[in-house]
Amino acid sequence: MNLREEAAAIEDELIALRRELHRIPEIGLELPKTQAAVLAALDGLPLEITTGEGLSSVTAVLHGGGPGPVVLLRGDMDALPVAEESDADYVSGHDGVMHACGHDLHTAGLVGAARLLSAHRAELAGDVVFMFQPGEEGFDGAGHMIA
């Protein structure tokens, strides 16, 4: 199976994850429900996982099969204080908060990258860091992650 076929094989799971995240939008640096969903989605993968102190971040390191560079892939996880007006079956469950900016998609996509690259880690030269960042929308999430 090639990489495109592998991606297609996990498409339904990633759509379900994106919709789950869309239902539970959280604002700022404390995203406990989002963090829990990310950790559950990464469970069982050969990743070195750490969570933030003082913020609900997740950092997962995939060690490749040989020496090489370190690559960082980042996805933001927070939502916006926007009321959702939709009749989708996965509409936000939090009044006045929604993923109007696509961070639910960023997070699900990053989980997908972690799954696909984990399946090929022996072929990777170097490491991949998957950074799931809260607080991108006005809370200096990147600054907190760097600190």
Secondary structure, 3 states (H helix, E strand, C coil): CCHHHHHHHCHHHHHHHHHHHHHCCCCCCCCHHHHHHHHHHHCCCCCEEEECCCCCCEEEEEECCEEEEEEEEEEECCCECCCCCCCCCCCCCCCCCECCCCHHHHHHHHHHHHHHHHCCHHHCEEEEEEEEECCCCCCCHHHHHHC
